[in-house]
Amino acid sequence: MPGVLLDTHTLYWLVSGEEPLTEDTLVAIGESQEAGALFVSPITAWELSVASKKTRIAGRPHLGDDPPDQWFRDAVSVTEAKLVPIQQRISLEAARVVTHTGHKDPGDCFLIASARIKKVPLVTRDGIIREIAAAHAGYLDVVVC
């Protein structure tokens, strides 16, 4: 496997241990780390920041005493992940995700676009993203965590 891109929940679960990841997922992540090809998107920092401000406890990440930006930097460091910069090509592809799939969640669109541009699978449990991958053969590879 040439590498993987972690979605926001996957990075959070990997670092926090709050949800177990499958053995296959942990192997894919480990191989990607060894190859220097474990990727995360800066959109994950945005998603964590937005989620940490939710008023409901359910769905709000537990980042401890760290602000979201510090938690994200530490998570990237501890996992030895590389950031996939959001440049023009990914931004334009994120807009195409909406057109191609009808999916309008901005975070998901940028994650899907980043995985497509990097040509790596997206590690996710997200049902909608998994449906997109299943409905559009060859459009997006996913590793279900």
N, C-alpha and C positions, 0 to 999 in steps of 0.2 A: 504494500500500500504506500503510495507516494506521500501521504500525509492526510491530515483531517483538520477540519474547522469545527471548533466547539461552539454550539449555540449557548446562549446565556445560561439557561438552566443547567446544561451539562457542565459548564465551567463551575458554576456555583456548587453543584452536587459533588463534583470531583474534589473541590477544595474543602468544602464544609463537611462532607461525609453525611449530609442530611438525608440523602436518598442513595441507595446502592446502585451502582452501575453494573451492567452485565460483564461477565468475564471476557467475552469477545470485544466489548467496547474498551475495557481496560487494556487488553492486548493491543488493539489498534492505537490507542493513545500512547502506550509505552513504545511501540515501534515508531510512531511518529516523533516522539520525543528523541529517541535515539538517532533518528534520521535528521533531526533539526527541522522537522516539518509539522510541528503541532502549531496550529494557527488559532487566533482569536481575533474578533473584529472590535474596533473601538465602539461600535454600536452597542456592544455588550455593556460597556461602561455607562452609556446613556440609559439602556434598559434597566440596569441595576439601580441607577440613581432615581429613575422614575418609580420603580417598584418599591424602593425603600421608603418612599414618601406616602405610600398607600396608608389610608386610615384603618383599613381592615387588617387584622393580623394574618388572616389566611392569604397566602400568596406573597406576603412581604418577606423578602430575604432577611435573614438574621446575620448582619454584618459585624456584630459585636460593637465595640466602641469606635470602630473606624468609620470615617465618612466613605461613601461609595467610591470616590476616586482613589483613595488610599487602598481600600480593599481590593479594587481591580488591579492596581499596580502590583500589590503583593501577590495576588493570584497569578498574574502573568509571570512574575518572577519565579514563584515556587514551582509552577508547572513547566517552566522553561519554554513557554509559548512565544510565538512571534506574532506581532501585530500585522494585520493586513490593512494597510492604509486605505482609507476611503478616498479614492481619487475619481477623476471624471469618468473613467471607464466603468467603475463599480456603480457610481451614481446613475449613469445612463442605463446600466443593466438593471438596477433596482426599479427604475421606471418601467422597463420592459417586462419585469416580473408581473407587475399589475396588469399590463395589457395581455400578456400571455396566459396568466393563470386566473386573473380576477381577484387575487389575494391583495388586500390593501393594508395589512398591518405593516407600518413602516420598518420596524425593527426586523421582522421576518424577511421583508423584501430585500433589505440590505444584507442580511445573512445569506439568503439564497443567492443573491448577486455575487457576493464575495466568494462563495463556494464555486459558483459557475466560472468566474473569472480565474480563480486559482486552480480550477480543475481538480478539486478535492471533494470527497464526501463531507456532508454536514452531519455532525453527530447530534442527534436530537431524539426526543420522545414526542415532539409536537405532532398532534394528529393531523392538523391541516397541512403541515409541511410534508408529512409522510404521504398524505393523499395526493398532493401535487406530484411528488416523485413517482407514485404508482400510476397516476393518470396520464402523465406525460413522459413516456419511456425515453430514456436518454437525456432528459432535460436536467435532472438533478439526482445525484447519488446520495443516499443517506445511510448512516449507520445508526440503527435504533439502539438507544442506550437504556 
